[in-house]
């Protein structure tokens, strides 16, 4: 009985004289790993229109069913997004979300991204439900690229998964819709 006690105390005494590793949170903050992703955001195109086209793939990919979307037809004269549809309602329940990132990977428009904002504490459960207005970035915010995941910013030859980057950029250019006046010119 004395031997295990002395063994435990030896570990304690070993760490008493070492430098302490204490972060005085919230004044000091630790640097997060580059792949740490927490709070979701809904992105916009450079012209300020929403990227989300209400395809429902993010809601389908979510294993906890934390995403609720109601899509609506886009107005031809005052479009909200570049697609035929847009998300009239886009809700995310952070109480159900497990921050797996499947929704971000499923999004074909890069409308959904995750940030490194991790301070998500709220006083009530009702405040854990974030609506579209809470998640949309302000117009003019540079987009966060999510496709090709972690390897996007590395050289193309470094990873075979990043080879179609040029194809994605070409497809993005194709998706920028032109009005009837621009096509005739």
Secondary structure, DSSP 8 states (H G I E B T S, - for coil): -HHHHHHHHHHHHHHHTS------TTTS-----TT---SEEE-B-TTS-B------HHHHH-TT--EEEEEEE--SSS-SBSSSEEEEEEEEETTT-----HHHHH-TT--EEE-S------SSGGGGEE-HHHHB--TT------TTGGGTTS-GGG-GGGTTHHHHHHHHHHHS---HHHHH-
